[in-house]
Amino acid sequence: MSGMTHRRTTIERAYELAKSGECAGVSDIKARLKAEHFSDVDGQLYGKTIGADLRKLCDAAARPVVEDEA
């Protein structure tokens, strides 16, 4: 296995994109993954649970961080 590079799975990359703040939602994530030539994007990201998880992460990443003024 020496010299082999690890390529992230479709799901790993989807979560990475969701947390990055670069994608507004699941459709943006899917488009990005397809552009990056990940396989079976629609099949891998199908379902209410993963969709809800990714949306929640996208929403959290899009919110500005507010620091206390104390």
Biopython code that builds the backbone (N, CA, C, O; Angstrom):
import numpy as np
from Bio.PDB.StructureBuilder import StructureBuilder

atoms = [
    (1, "MET", "N", (0.811, -1.178, 0.000)),
    (1, "MET", "CA", (0.000, 0.000, 0.000)),
    (1, "MET", "C", (0.862, 1.252, 0.000)),
    (1, "MET", "O", (0.327, 2.360, -0.045)),
    (2, "SER", "N", (2.105, 1.115, 0.046)),
    (2, "SER", "CA", (3.016, 2.240, 0.039)),
    (2, "SER", "C", (2.890, 3.015, -1.264)),
    (2, "SER", "O", (2.822, 2.429, -2.345)),
    (3, "GLY", "N", (2.859, 4.347, -1.152)),
    (3, "GLY", "CA", (2.786, 5.187, -2.334)),
    (3, "GLY", "C", (1.368, 5.459, -2.817)),
    (3, "GLY", "O", (1.169, 6.239, -3.748)),
    (4, "MET", "N", (0.382, 4.822, -2.192)),
    (4, "MET", "CA", (-1.007, 5.050, -2.584)),
    (4, "MET", "C", (-1.543, 6.272, -1.854)),
    (4, "MET", "O", (-1.239, 6.489, -0.681)),
    (5, "THR", "N", (-2.327, 7.052, -2.543)),
    (5, "THR", "CA", (-2.955, 8.200, -1.902)),
    (5, "THR", "C", (-4.400, 7.856, -1.589)),
    (5, "THR", "O", (-5.048, 7.126, -2.339)),
    (6, "HIS", "N", (-4.893, 8.373, -0.504)),
    (6, "HIS", "CA", (-6.269, 8.127, -0.086)),
    (6, "HIS", "C", (-7.175, 9.171, -0.703)),
    (6, "HIS", "O", (-6.971, 10.369, -0.507)),
    (7, "ARG", "N", (-8.159, 8.731, -1.439)),
    (7, "ARG", "CA", (-9.157, 9.639, -1.977)),
    (7, "ARG", "C", (-10.393, 9.532, -1.096)),
    (7, "ARG", "O", (-10.870, 8.438, -0.795)),
    (8, "ARG", "N", (-10.897, 10.684, -0.692)),
    (8, "ARG", "CA", (-12.094, 10.705, 0.139)),
    (8, "ARG", "C", (-13.263, 10.069, -0.597)),
    (8, "ARG", "O", (-13.327, 10.095, -1.827)),
    (9, "THR", "N", (-14.181, 9.503, 0.164)),
    (9, "THR", "CA", (-15.399, 8.950, -0.422)),
    (9, "THR", "C", (-16.348, 10.100, -0.749)),
    (9, "THR", "O", (-16.140, 11.234, -0.318)),
    (10, "THR", "N", (-17.369, 9.797, -1.500)),
    (10, "THR", "CA", (-18.379, 10.792, -1.849)),
    (10, "THR", "C", (-18.995, 11.402, -0.595)),
    (10, "THR", "O", (-19.167, 12.617, -0.506)),
    (11, "ILE", "N", (-19.321, 10.561, 0.358)),
    (11, "ILE", "CA", (-19.957, 11.049, 1.588)),
    (11, "ILE", "C", (-18.991, 11.889, 2.423)),
    (11, "ILE", "O", (-19.383, 12.917, 2.975)),
    (12, "GLU", "N", (-17.744, 11.463, 2.518)),
    (12, "GLU", "CA", (-16.746, 12.253, 3.261)),
    (12, "GLU", "C", (-16.614, 13.648, 2.655)),
    (12, "GLU", "O", (-16.587, 14.646, 3.375)),
    (13, "ARG", "N", (-16.533, 13.708, 1.343)),
    (13, "ARG", "CA", (-16.384, 15.004, 0.664)),
    (13, "ARG", "C", (-17.648, 15.844, 0.824)),
    (13, "ARG", "O", (-17.561, 17.064, 0.962)),
    (14, "ALA", "N", (-18.820, 15.210, 0.807)),
    (14, "ALA", "CA", (-20.077, 15.938, 0.992)),
    (14, "ALA", "C", (-20.103, 16.632, 2.352)),
    (14, "ALA", "O", (-20.471, 17.803, 2.451)),
    (15, "TYR", "N", (-19.711, 15.907, 3.394)),
    (15, "TYR", "CA", (-19.679, 16.502, 4.729)),
    (15, "TYR", "C", (-18.624, 17.605, 4.824)),
    (15, "TYR", "O", (-18.839, 18.623, 5.481)),
    (16, "GLU", "N", (-17.512, 17.398, 4.179)),
    (16, "GLU", "CA", (-16.462, 18.415, 4.152)),
    (16, "GLU", "C", (-16.981, 19.705, 3.512)),
    (16, "GLU", "O", (-16.763, 20.796, 4.037)),
    (17, "LEU", "N", (-17.665, 19.572, 2.380)),
    (17, "LEU", "CA", (-18.226, 20.735, 1.694)),
    (17, "LEU", "C", (-19.299, 21.422, 2.538)),
    (17, "LEU", "O", (-19.357, 22.651, 2.598)),
    (18, "ALA", "N", (-20.146, 20.628, 3.188)),
    (18, "ALA", "CA", (-21.208, 21.192, 4.022)),
    (18, "ALA", "C", (-20.628, 22.027, 5.164)),
    (18, "ALA", "O", (-21.143, 23.100, 5.478)),
    (19, "LYS", "N", (-19.573, 21.538, 5.773)),
    (19, "LYS", "CA", (-18.947, 22.239, 6.897)),
    (19, "LYS", "C", (-18.134, 23.450, 6.462)),
    (19, "LYS", "O", (-17.865, 24.341, 7.267)),
    (20, "SER", "N", (-17.742, 23.486, 5.193)),
    (20, "SER", "CA", (-16.855, 24.542, 4.711)),
    (20, "SER", "C", (-17.533, 25.894, 4.538)),
    (20, "SER", "O", (-16.868, 26.930, 4.548)),
    (21, "GLY", "N", (-18.844, 25.888, 4.380)),
    (21, "GLY", "CA", (-19.555, 27.135, 4.115)),
    (21, "GLY", "C", (-19.554, 27.510, 2.646)),
    (21, "GLY", "O", (-20.072, 28.565, 2.280)),
    (22, "GLU", "N", (-18.985, 26.670, 1.800)),
    (22, "GLU", "CA", (-18.910, 26.943, 0.369)),
    (22, "GLU", "C", (-20.191, 26.581, -0.370)),
    (22, "GLU", "O", (-20.390, 27.007, -1.508)),
    (23, "CYS", "N", (-21.054, 25.805, 0.261)),
    (23, "CYS", "CA", (-22.283, 25.347, -0.383)),
    (23, "CYS", "C", (-23.490, 25.777, 0.451)),
    (23, "CYS", "O", (-23.489, 25.652, 1.676)),
    (24, "ALA", "N", (-24.518, 26.285, -0.231)),
    (24, "ALA", "CA", (-25.717, 26.757, 0.463)),
    (24, "ALA", "C", (-26.661, 25.622, 0.849)),
    (24, "ALA", "O", (-27.479, 25.777, 1.755)),
    (25, "GLY", "N", (-26.553, 24.486, 0.166)),
    (25, "GLY", "CA", (-27.448, 23.386, 0.457)),
    (25, "GLY", "C", (-27.037, 22.118, -0.268)),
    (25, "GLY", "O", (-25.971, 22.048, -0.879)),
    (26, "VAL", "N", (-27.901, 21.123, -0.188)),
    (26, "VAL", "CA", (-27.596, 19.812, -0.742)),
    (26, "VAL", "C", (-27.430, 19.867, -2.262)),
    (26, "VAL", "O", (-26.561, 19.189, -2.810)),
    (27, "SER", "N", (-28.245, 20.658, -2.943)),
    (27, "SER", "CA", (-28.109, 20.732, -4.405)),
    (27, "SER", "C", (-26.755, 21.311, -4.803)),
    (27, "SER", "O", (-26.160, 20.875, -5.788)),
    (28, "ASP", "N", (-26.270, 22.281, -4.048)),
    (28, "ASP", "CA", (-24.928, 22.834, -4.313)),
    (28, "ASP", "C", (-23.848, 21.785, -4.069)),
    (28, "ASP", "O", (-22.891, 21.677, -4.835)),
    (29, "ILE", "N", (-24.008, 21.025, -3.010)),
    (29, "ILE", "CA", (-23.045, 19.965, -2.691)),
    (29, "ILE", "C", (-23.015, 18.933, -3.809)),
    (29, "ILE", "O", (-21.943, 18.525, -4.254)),
    (30, "LYS", "N", (-24.195, 18.508, -4.262)),
    (30, "LYS", "CA", (-24.268, 17.522, -5.345)),
    (30, "LYS", "C", (-23.604, 18.042, -6.614)),
    (30, "LYS", "O", (-22.863, 17.314, -7.274)),
    (31, "ALA", "N", (-23.867, 19.295, -6.952)),
    (31, "ALA", "CA", (-23.267, 19.879, -8.157)),
    (31, "ALA", "C", (-21.753, 19.904, -8.038)),
    (31, "ALA", "O", (-21.048, 19.595, -8.998)),
    (32, "ARG", "N", (-21.256, 20.265, -6.880)),
    (32, "ARG", "CA", (-19.810, 20.324, -6.652)),
    (32, "ARG", "C", (-19.174, 18.952, -6.771)),
    (32, "ARG", "O", (-18.130, 18.792, -7.403)),
    (33, "LEU", "N", (-19.819, 17.948, -6.151)),
    (33, "LEU", "CA", (-19.298, 16.589, -6.189)),
    (33, "LEU", "C", (-19.255, 16.059, -7.619)),
    (33, "LEU", "O", (-18.290, 15.406, -8.016)),
    (34, "LYS", "N", (-20.293, 16.339, -8.383)),
    (34, "LYS", "CA", (-20.323, 15.901, -9.783)),
    (34, "LYS", "C", (-19.228, 16.592, -10.580)),
    (34, "LYS", "O", (-18.582, 15.968, -11.422)),
    (35, "ALA", "N", (-19.016, 17.879, -10.317)),
    (35, "ALA", "CA", (-17.956, 18.623, -11.004)),
    (35, "ALA", "C", (-16.575, 18.073, -10.646)),
    (35, "ALA", "O", (-15.646, 18.138, -11.451)),
    (36, "GLU", "N", (-16.449, 17.534, -9.437)),
    (36, "GLU", "CA", (-15.190, 16.948, -8.977)),
    (36, "GLU", "C", (-15.077, 15.473, -9.356)),
    (36, "GLU", "O", (-14.135, 14.796, -8.944)),
    (37, "HIS", "N", (-16.024, 14.980, -10.129)),
    (37, "HIS", "CA", (-16.018, 13.612, -10.676)),
    (37, "HIS", "C", (-16.162, 12.514, -9.628)),
    (37, "HIS", "O", (-15.582, 11.437, -9.768)),
    (38, "PHE", "N", (-16.938, 12.790, -8.576)),
    (38, "PHE", "CA", (-17.262, 11.735, -7.620)),
    (38, "PHE", "C", (-18.357, 10.880, -8.231)),
    (38, "PHE", "O", (-19.169, 11.372, -9.015)),
    (39, "SER", "N", (-18.383, 9.607, -7.877)),
    (39, "SER", "CA", (-19.343, 8.684, -8.486)),
    (39, "SER", "C", (-20.606, 8.526, -7.646)),
    (39, "SER", "O", (-20.589, 8.688, -6.426)),
    (40, "ASP", "N", (-21.691, 8.208, -8.325)),
    (40, "ASP", "CA", (-22.986, 7.903, -7.722)),
    (40, "ASP", "C", (-23.422, 8.937, -6.691)),
    (40, "ASP", "O", (-23.885, 8.586, -5.605)),
    (41, "VAL", "N", (-23.273, 10.202, -7.033)),
    (41, "VAL", "CA", (-23.585, 11.285, -6.103)),
    (41, "VAL", "C", (-25.044, 11.216, -5.652)),
    (41, "VAL", "O", (-25.317, 11.249, -4.452)),
    (42, "ASP", "N", (-25.978, 11.122, -6.588)),
    (42, "ASP", "CA", (-27.398, 11.102, -6.219)),
    (42, "ASP", "C", (-27.738, 9.879, -5.365)),
    (42, "ASP", "O", (-28.508, 9.987, -4.411)),
    (43, "GLY", "N", (-27.182, 8.744, -5.692)),
    (43, "GLY", "CA", (-27.434, 7.530, -4.922)),
    (43, "GLY", "C", (-26.844, 7.590, -3.527)),
    (43, "GLY", "O", (-27.469, 7.153, -2.561)),
    (44, "GLN", "N", (-25.647, 8.128, -3.422)),
    (44, "GLN", "CA", (-24.955, 8.202, -2.126)),
    (44, "GLN", "C", (-25.608, 9.217, -1.194)),
    (44, "GLN", "O", (-25.614, 9.027, 0.022)),
    (45, "LEU", "N", (-26.158, 10.289, -1.753)),
    (45, "LEU", "CA", (-26.726, 11.353, -0.922)),
    (45, "LEU", "C", (-28.246, 11.307, -0.899)),
    (45, "LEU", "O", (-28.894, 12.311, -0.601)),
    (46, "TYR", "N", (-28.819, 10.152, -1.210)),
    (46, "TYR", "CA", (-30.262, 9.988, -1.226)),
    (46, "TYR", "C", (-30.762, 9.677, 0.183)),
    (46, "TYR", "O", (-30.176, 8.858, 0.890)),
    (47, "GLY", "N", (-31.815, 10.317, 0.570)),
    (47, "GLY", "CA", (-32.450, 10.005, 1.846)),
    (47, "GLY", "C", (-32.635, 11.229, 2.717)),
    (47, "GLY", "O", (-31.888, 12.203, 2.627)),
    (48, "LYS", "N", (-33.655, 11.152, 3.566)),
    (48, "LYS", "CA", (-33.999, 12.285, 4.437)),
    (48, "LYS", "C", (-32.927, 12.565, 5.485)),
    (48, "LYS", "O", (-32.631, 13.723, 5.780)),
    (49, "THR", "N", (-32.350, 11.516, 6.042)),
    (49, "THR", "CA", (-31.404, 11.700, 7.141)),
    (49, "THR", "C", (-30.134, 12.402, 6.691)),
    (49, "THR", "O", (-29.717, 13.382, 7.309)),
    (50, "ILE", "N", (-29.522, 11.918, 5.635)),
    (50, "ILE", "CA", (-28.277, 12.551, 5.176)),
    (50, "ILE", "C", (-28.561, 13.950, 4.638)),
    (50, "ILE", "O", (-27.751, 14.858, 4.821)),
    (51, "GLY", "N", (-29.688, 14.129, 3.983)),
    (51, "GLY", "CA", (-30.061, 15.456, 3.493)),
    (51, "GLY", "C", (-30.225, 16.450, 4.630)),
    (51, "GLY", "O", (-29.757, 17.586, 4.547)),
    (52, "ALA", "N", (-30.900, 16.012, 5.705)),
    (52, "ALA", "CA", (-31.101, 16.875, 6.869)),
    (52, "ALA", "C", (-29.773, 17.200, 7.539)),
    (52, "ALA", "O", (-29.542, 18.341, 7.940)),
    (53, "ASP", "N", (-28.897, 16.202, 7.663)),
    (53, "ASP", "CA", (-27.574, 16.420, 8.264)),
    (53, "ASP", "C", (-26.781, 17.455, 7.473)),
    (53, "ASP", "O", (-26.210, 18.383, 8.045)),
    (54, "LEU", "N", (-26.753, 17.286, 6.153)),
    (54, "LEU", "CA", (-25.982, 18.193, 5.312)),
    (54, "LEU", "C", (-26.562, 19.606, 5.334)),
    (54, "LEU", "O", (-25.813, 20.582, 5.379)),
    (55, "ARG", "N", (-27.894, 19.721, 5.302)),
    (55, "ARG", "CA", (-28.533, 21.050, 5.369)),
    (55, "ARG", "C", (-28.196, 21.746, 6.676)),
    (55, "ARG", "O", (-27.894, 22.939, 6.695)),
    (56, "LYS", "N", (-28.249, 20.992, 7.773)),
    (56, "LYS", "CA", (-27.942, 21.558, 9.088)),
    (56, "LYS", "C", (-26.499, 22.080, 9.125)),
    (56, "LYS", "O", (-26.238, 23.164, 9.647)),
    (57, "LEU", "N", (-25.584, 21.312, 8.575)),
    (57, "LEU", "CA", (-24.178, 21.737, 8.547)),
    (57, "LEU", "C", (-23.979, 22.956, 7.654)),
    (57, "LEU", "O", (-23.218, 23.861, 7.999)),
    (58, "CYS", "N", (-24.653, 22.984, 6.517)),
    (58, "CYS", "CA", (-24.565, 24.142, 5.617)),
    (58, "CYS", "C", (-25.086, 25.395, 6.317)),
    (58, "CYS", "O", (-24.463, 26.456, 6.258)),
    (59, "ASP", "N", (-26.232, 25.261, 6.979)),
    (59, "ASP", "CA", (-26.817, 26.399, 7.691)),
    (59, "ASP", "C", (-25.890, 26.901, 8.789)),
    (59, "ASP", "O", (-25.705, 28.108, 8.947)),
    (60, "ALA", "N", (-25.312, 25.985, 9.541)),
    (60, "ALA", "CA", (-24.409, 26.368, 10.627)),
    (60, "ALA", "C", (-23.156, 27.049, 10.086)),
    (60, "ALA", "O", (-22.660, 28.007, 10.679)),
    (61, "ALA", "N", (-22.650, 26.559, 8.974)),
    (61, "ALA", "CA", (-21.431, 27.129, 8.391)),
    (61, "ALA", "C", (-21.692, 28.507, 7.787)),
    (61, "ALA", "O", (-20.780, 29.328, 7.689)),
    (62, "ALA", "N", (-22.933, 28.759, 7.385)),
    (62, "ALA", "CA", (-23.269, 30.039, 6.760)),
    (62, "ALA", "C", (-23.509, 31.145, 7.777)),
    (62, "ALA", "O", (-23.414, 32.327, 7.446)),
    (63, "ARG", "N", (-23.821, 30.767, 9.015)),
    (63, "ARG", "CA", (-24.088, 31.770, 10.046)),
    (63, "ARG", "C", (-22.797, 32.429, 10.505)),
    (63, "ARG", "O", (-21.804, 31.750, 10.762)),
    (64, "PRO", "N", (-22.812, 33.743, 10.607)),
    (64, "PRO", "CA", (-21.612, 34.421, 11.106)),
    (64, "PRO", "C", (-21.404, 34.129, 12.597)),
    (64, "PRO", "O", (-22.359, 33.976, 13.359)),
    (65, "VAL", "N", (-20.157, 34.060, 12.979)),
    (65, "VAL", "CA", (-19.814, 33.825, 14.379)),
    (65, "VAL", "C", (-19.928, 35.148, 15.109)),
    (65, "VAL", "O", (-19.315, 36.141, 14.715)),
    (66, "VAL", "N", (-20.720, 35.157, 16.180)),
    (66, "VAL", "CA", (-20.918, 36.372, 16.963)),
    (66, "VAL", "C", (-20.229, 36.182, 18.305)),
    (66, "VAL", "O", (-20.523, 35.247, 19.050)),
    (67, "GLU", "N", (-19.309, 37.089, 18.592)),
    (67, "GLU", "CA", (-18.595, 37.000, 19.865)),
    (67, "GLU", "C", (-19.263, 37.896, 20.885)),
    (67, "GLU", "O", (-19.794, 38.954, 20.547)),
    (68, "ASP", "N", (-19.232, 37.467, 22.133)),
    (68, "ASP", "CA", (-19.807, 38.287, 23.213)),
    (68, "ASP", "C", (-18.996, 39.542, 23.387)),
    (68, "ASP", "O", (-17.771, 39.540, 23.261)),
    (69, "GLU", "N", (-19.712, 40.632, 23.682)),
    (69, "GLU", "CA", (-19.030, 41.910, 23.880)),
    (69, "GLU", "C", (-18.824, 42.195, 25.364)),
    (69, "GLU", "O", (-18.808, 43.355, 25.775)),
    (70, "ALA", "N", (-18.669, 41.168, 26.155)),
    (70, "ALA", "CA", (-18.515, 41.330, 27.608)),
    (70, "ALA", "C", (-17.107, 41.706, 27.980)),
    (70, "ALA", "O", (-16.807, 41.881, 29.161)),
]
sb = StructureBuilder()
sb.init_structure("model")
sb.init_model(0)
sb.init_chain("A")
sb.init_seg("    ")
for serial, (resi, resn, name, xyz) in enumerate(atoms, 1):
    if name == "N":
        sb.init_residue(resn, " ", resi, " ")
    sb.init_atom(name, np.array(xyz, "f"), 0.0, 1.0, " ", f" {name:<3s}", serial, name[0])
structure = sb.get_structure()
